[in-house]
Amino acid sequence: MQVLVATDKPFAPVAVKGIKDVLDKAGYEMVLLEKYGDKSVFAKAAATADAIIIRSDVVDEQIFSAAPNLKIVVRAGAGYDNVDLEAATQHGVCVMNTPGQNSNAVAELAFGLMVYAVRNLYNGTSGTELKGKKLGIHAYGNVGRNVARIAKGFGMEVYAYDAYVPANVMKQEGVNPVATAEELYSTCDVVSLHIPATAETKNSINAALVGKMPKNGVLINTARKEVIDETSLLVLMETRTDLKYMTDVMPAADAKFTEKFPDRYFATPKKMGAQTAEANINAGIAAARQIVDFFENGNEKFRVNK
C-alpha cells in the first residue's frame, strides 16, 4: 500500500517520523509531499496513492480523478470541510477525520482568547476575571468537553447547548444544559463556539443571537469562519459597544472589524487552534493508524462520508 502524506503546511518532523513508523510496521510505503504550492503537484503525487493523509489541504474532484487507486483519505484533525465528500463517495473513497486529537489544544487556545478579552487585550487598563463568570459552550463535543474541564479550574459556572447530547450526560459532567441556543446566549457572559460549518449552521451566529448576551459579553470562535454572520455582527458591535469578539478564524471582514473595534476585536493571523506540537503529533499518528486499521480490518469507525 502506498500512503501519500500531502501537507502544504507540513507536520512537525517528529509527527512525520511517528506516521512513518506506523506505516513501516504495517509494511506500507510512505510518500511525503510538503509545501507543494501548486495543486497540480498534489494531483500528480496522488496518481499512485492508495491512501492520503492531509491537514488543511483541499481534496476535491481534481484529486480524486487523478488518483484511480485511492481508497481512503484521512484528515488529520476534526474538521473536514476541505474535503469534497460527495465527490469522494462517487469515487468510492472513504473519508475519515481524527476527532479528539486536537481537542485540548483548541480548548486551551479558547481560554487564551478569553483571558485576552477580559483583560482588555493587555492594553494596560483594568480588566475583569473569569472566575464566577457564566461560560456557555455552543456544541458539547470533544473540544467542548475540554473547554468545560478547563473552565471548572477557572471557577466558572458552565452551561452548554447541544441538540445531539442528552441533558443527563452534561449534568453528570457538572455542566448545566440549556434547551436552546437563545437561552445559552442570554444566560452566559462568555460563549465559546465549537459548531461545525454545515448548511444548518452557516451564518447562524448572528446579531439576533449574539445580541441576547448580557452586558460586556464575549464571543469566542475557534470553530469555523462560515458560522458567523459577519455583516450583522459588525452592525451589532457598533450599537453594542460593550461586546467583544475574539476569533481563531479570521473573518473575511477582518479589516472592518479591526478598524471599527480595535479594543474589542482580535483575530489570529491564521488558524492556530490545533497548532501545538502535541496535537500535531497525535493527529498525524492517529491518521496513520486509522489507515492501517481500515485496510487490515475494514474499520470505518471515523468515516464522515456516506
ZAVEX-431999 format. One record per residue (C-alpha): x, y, z; residue number from 0. Coordinates in nm, 4 decimals. Example, Ala and Ser with C-alpha at 12.3 -4.5 7.8 and 13.67 -1.06 7.14 Angstrom:
! residues 2
1.2300|-0.4500|0.7800|0
1.3670|-0.1060|0.7140|1
This chain:
! residues 306
0.0000|0.0000|0.0000|0
0.1220|0.3483|-0.0813|1
0.0248|0.6270|0.1588|2
0.0718|0.9853|0.0435|3
0.1200|1.2410|0.3201|4
0.0287|1.5611|0.1362|5
0.0691|1.8671|0.3572|6
0.1292|2.2097|0.2104|7
0.1618|2.3174|0.5748|8
0.3896|2.0367|0.6967|9
0.3578|1.8227|1.0054|10
0.6293|1.8650|1.2666|11
0.9272|1.6355|1.1882|12
0.8535|1.4245|1.4947|13
0.4986|1.3703|1.3686|14
0.6261|1.2642|1.0251|15
0.8556|1.0133|1.1945|16
0.5644|0.8801|1.4002|17
0.3499|0.8389|1.0883|18
0.6332|0.6622|0.9053|19
0.6927|0.4267|1.1985|20
0.3262|0.3194|1.1979|21
0.3248|0.2670|0.8200|22
0.6638|0.0927|0.8126|23
0.5446|-0.1533|1.0756|24
0.2452|-0.2378|0.8561|25
0.4677|-0.2795|0.5515|26
0.3230|0.0245|0.3756|27
0.5172|0.2760|0.1668|28
0.5007|0.6399|0.2766|29
0.5405|0.9181|0.0189|30
0.5937|1.2633|0.1680|31
0.4794|1.5756|-0.0176|32
0.5311|1.9024|0.1691|33
0.4988|2.2707|0.0743|34
0.3876|2.1712|-0.2741|35
0.2259|2.5063|-0.3523|36
0.0507|2.4303|-0.6797|37
-0.2349|2.1826|-0.6506|38
-0.1335|2.0157|-0.9761|39
0.1750|1.8887|-0.7922|40
-0.0541|1.7308|-0.5321|41
-0.2667|1.5726|-0.8076|42
0.0388|1.4244|-0.9772|43
0.1657|1.2763|-0.6498|44
-0.1768|1.1242|-0.5813|45
-0.1712|0.9212|-0.9049|46
-0.0308|0.6074|-0.7392|47
-0.1629|0.6544|-0.3847|48
-0.3877|0.4007|-0.2135|49
-0.4391|0.6364|0.0819|50
-0.3818|1.0042|0.1551|51
-0.3214|1.1879|0.4814|52
-0.3875|1.5629|0.4763|53
-0.4172|1.8577|0.7124|54
-0.5921|2.1667|0.5712|55
-0.5210|2.0587|0.2133|56
-0.8142|2.0585|-0.0294|57
-0.9147|1.7216|-0.1712|58
-1.1772|1.7578|-0.4436|59
-1.2704|1.6200|-0.7853|60
-0.9314|1.7205|-0.9264|61
-0.7510|1.4995|-0.6762|62
-0.9983|1.2107|-0.6861|63
-0.9887|1.1989|-1.0660|64
-0.6092|1.1900|-1.0591|65
-0.5957|0.9025|-0.8077|66
-0.7519|0.5840|-0.9519|67
-0.6129|0.3611|-0.6739|68
-0.7307|0.5813|-0.3891|69
-0.9438|0.4096|-0.1256|70
-0.9199|0.6365|0.1794|71
-0.8432|0.9980|0.2735|72
-0.7831|1.0872|0.6369|73
-0.7932|1.4470|0.7510|74
-0.5565|1.4765|1.0484|75
-0.7848|1.6856|1.2651|76
-1.1519|1.7221|1.3486|77
-1.2835|1.9485|1.0697|78
-1.3171|1.8058|0.7195|79
-1.4856|2.0779|0.5150|80
-1.1732|2.0884|0.2964|81
-1.2736|1.7505|0.1503|82
-1.5478|1.7165|-0.1125|83
-1.7436|1.4347|0.0478|84
-1.9851|1.3926|-0.2411|85
-1.7003|1.3524|-0.4895|86
-1.5311|1.1066|-0.2534|87
-1.8427|0.8918|-0.2372|88
-1.8811|0.8984|-0.6159|89
-1.5232|0.7745|-0.6492|90
-1.5722|0.5052|-0.3847|91
-1.3313|0.6692|-0.1398|92
-1.3757|0.6556|0.2364|93
-1.3094|0.9868|0.4137|94
-1.2205|0.9982|0.7834|95
-1.1186|1.2591|1.0375|96
-0.9319|1.2110|1.3656|97
-1.1711|1.3508|1.6274|98
-1.0373|1.4302|1.9705|99
-0.6692|1.4503|1.8822|100
-0.6623|1.8320|1.8696|101
-0.9300|1.8944|2.1300|102
-0.7179|2.0029|2.4238|103
-0.5060|2.2308|2.2055|104
-0.8155|2.4113|2.0734|105
-0.9687|2.4339|2.4207|106
-0.6532|2.5893|2.5661|107
-0.6444|2.8468|2.2870|108
-1.0086|2.9343|2.3566|109
-0.9088|3.0201|2.7116|110
-0.6116|3.2205|2.5933|111
-0.8543|3.4274|2.3883|112
-1.0931|3.4602|2.6832|113
-0.8235|3.5909|2.9158|114
-0.7014|3.8278|2.6436|115
-1.0561|3.9613|2.6050|116
-1.1422|4.0174|2.9706|117
-0.8015|4.1792|3.0336|118
-0.8766|4.4343|2.7601|119
-0.6251|4.2955|2.5110|120
-0.3469|4.3642|2.7629|121
-0.3674|4.7383|2.6939|122
-0.2723|4.8375|3.0482|123
-0.6224|4.9141|3.1735|124
-0.8104|4.7335|3.4491|125
-0.9992|4.4274|3.3260|126
-1.2099|4.1575|3.4884|127
-1.1649|3.7941|3.5919|128
-1.3168|3.4776|3.4519|129
-1.3809|3.3327|3.7977|130
-1.7502|3.3441|3.8772|131
-1.8493|3.4235|3.5176|132
-2.1003|3.2107|3.3280|133
-1.9471|3.0284|3.0316|134
-2.1652|2.8983|2.7506|135
-2.0359|2.6160|2.5330|136
-2.2092|2.6040|2.1949|137
-2.1720|2.2367|2.0881|138
-2.0622|1.9889|2.3512|139
-1.8285|1.7614|2.1572|140
-1.4648|1.6708|2.2188|141
-1.3462|2.0323|2.2257|142
-1.6481|2.1486|2.4251|143
-1.5805|1.8884|2.6930|144
-1.2205|2.0048|2.7259|145
-1.3383|2.3650|2.7494|146
-1.5755|2.2630|3.0306|147
-1.2935|2.0846|3.2140|148
-1.0655|2.3883|3.1997|149
-1.3479|2.6284|3.2903|150
-1.4063|2.4458|3.6180|151
-1.0432|2.5108|3.7079|152
-1.1023|2.8804|3.6468|153
-1.4013|2.8699|3.8798|154
-1.6539|2.9452|3.6065|155
-2.0184|2.8365|3.6014|156
-2.0515|2.6191|3.2908|157
-2.3524|2.5901|3.0596|158
-2.3835|2.4082|2.7272|159
-2.6186|2.3722|2.4348|160
-2.6038|2.0755|2.2004|161
-2.9163|1.9298|2.0408|162
-2.7409|1.5946|1.9998|163
-2.6081|1.5444|2.3541|164
-2.8545|1.4311|2.6243|165
-2.9010|1.6716|2.9152|166
-2.8254|1.3997|3.1696|167
-2.4806|1.3450|3.0124|168
-2.3957|1.7128|3.0635|169
-2.5293|1.7068|3.4196|170
-2.3157|1.4034|3.5027|171
-2.0125|1.6040|3.3918|172
-2.1004|1.9047|3.6054|173
-2.2356|2.1148|3.3179|174
-2.5714|2.2943|3.3128|175
-2.7659|2.2000|2.9964|176
-2.9898|2.4562|2.8277|177
-3.2700|2.3823|2.5840|178
-3.1942|2.6368|2.3115|179
-2.9104|2.8431|2.1686|180
-3.1100|3.1555|2.2594|181
-3.1127|3.0507|2.6252|182
-2.7377|2.9887|2.6172|183
-2.6568|3.3336|2.4801|184
-2.8983|3.5214|2.7058|185
-2.7587|3.3416|3.0120|186
-2.3822|3.3499|2.9605|187
-2.1163|3.6182|2.9961|188
-1.8832|3.4320|2.7609|189
-1.9857|3.1990|2.4767|190
-1.7342|2.9647|2.3127|191
-1.8258|2.8315|1.9684|192
-1.7497|2.4718|1.8691|193
-2.0052|2.4049|1.5966|194
-1.9098|2.2685|1.2524|195
-1.9790|2.4575|0.9306|196
-2.2853|2.2895|0.7804|197
-2.5795|2.4070|0.5746|198
-2.7687|2.4402|0.9026|199
-2.5036|2.6334|1.0942|200
-2.3542|2.8681|0.8323|201
-2.4307|3.2321|0.9246|202
-2.6323|3.1077|1.2238|203
-2.4330|3.3113|1.4758|204
-2.5904|3.6444|1.4005|205
-2.6868|3.9724|1.5624|206
-3.0205|3.8398|1.6842|207
-2.8455|3.5621|1.8759|208
-2.5300|3.7368|1.9975|209
-2.7337|4.0453|2.0848|210
-2.9020|3.8446|2.3615|211
-2.5763|3.8274|2.5573|212
-2.5528|4.0192|2.8880|213
-2.3572|4.3436|2.9126|214
-1.9833|4.3002|2.8461|215
-2.0431|3.9723|2.6692|216
-1.7533|3.7966|2.4969|217
-1.7885|3.5720|2.1904|218
-1.5046|3.3257|2.1247|219
-1.4784|3.1456|1.7915|220
-1.2313|2.8599|1.7490|221
-1.4700|2.6746|1.5171|222
-1.5258|2.7920|1.1593|223
-1.5423|3.1328|0.9911|224
-1.8565|3.0414|0.7973|225
-2.0775|3.0048|1.1055|226
-2.0580|3.3793|1.1739|227
-2.2927|3.6239|1.0033|228
-2.0215|3.8880|0.9730|229
-2.2420|4.1625|0.8314|230
-2.4916|4.1528|1.1166|231
-2.2192|4.1121|1.3800|232
-2.0481|4.4272|1.2536|233
-2.3732|4.6199|1.2869|234
-2.4409|4.4751|1.6320|235
-2.0975|4.5668|1.7673|236
-2.1485|4.9256|1.6532|237
-2.4596|4.9520|1.8671|238
-2.3460|4.7227|2.1489|239
-2.0199|4.8917|2.2410|240
-1.9718|4.6513|2.5337|241
-1.9385|4.3341|2.3230|242
-1.6076|4.1701|2.2335|243
-1.5292|3.9184|1.9599|244
-1.2148|3.7019|1.9689|245
-1.1593|3.4525|1.6888|246
-0.9117|3.1923|1.5710|247
-1.0585|3.2063|1.2205|248
-1.0006|3.5428|1.0575|249
-1.3239|3.6886|0.9136|250
-1.3493|3.7985|0.5525|251
-1.4299|4.1399|0.7022|252
-1.1219|4.1398|0.9281|253
-1.0126|4.4867|0.8122|254
-1.3511|4.6355|0.9034|255
-1.3598|4.4673|1.2447|256
-1.0052|4.5875|1.3163|257
-1.0772|4.9444|1.2061|258
-1.4060|4.9776|1.3922|259
-1.3317|4.7832|1.7109|260
-0.9551|4.7796|1.7778|261
-1.0105|4.7406|2.1540|262
-1.2886|4.4798|2.1282|263
-1.1811|4.2503|1.8458|264
-0.8907|4.0170|1.7794|265
-0.8226|3.7511|1.5146|266
-0.5223|3.5227|1.4944|267
-0.3293|3.5699|1.1670|268
-0.4022|3.2075|1.0762|269
-0.5990|2.9267|1.2380|270
-0.3920|2.8199|1.5366|271
-0.6240|2.6037|1.7459|272
-0.4515|2.2780|1.6603|273
-0.1055|2.4295|1.6230|274
0.0736|2.2618|1.9099|275
0.3457|2.0006|1.8905|276
0.1304|1.7565|2.0849|277
-0.1798|1.7941|1.8664|278
0.0308|1.7807|1.5512|279
0.1837|1.4500|1.6552|280
-0.1380|1.2975|1.7904|281
-0.3475|1.3738|1.4811|282
-0.0853|1.2553|1.2321|283
-0.0196|0.9256|1.4069|284
-0.3931|0.8674|1.4571|285
-0.4454|0.9174|1.0815|286
-0.1784|0.6576|1.0013|287
-0.3245|0.4066|1.2466|288
-0.6739|0.4543|1.1051|289
-0.5465|0.3848|0.7533|290
-0.3792|0.0627|0.8621|291
-0.6904|-0.0430|1.0550|292
-0.9044|0.0344|0.7502|293
-0.7010|-0.1815|0.5132|294
-0.6277|-0.4635|0.7586|295
-0.9608|-0.4868|0.9411|296
-1.2116|-0.2861|0.7368|297
-1.2626|-0.0472|1.0291|298
-1.4568|0.2635|0.9184|299
-1.5362|0.3969|1.2665|300
-1.4412|0.7552|1.1857|301
-1.5893|0.7679|0.8360|302
-1.7579|1.1021|0.7604|303
-1.8989|1.0416|0.4105|304
-2.1771|0.8043|0.3094|305
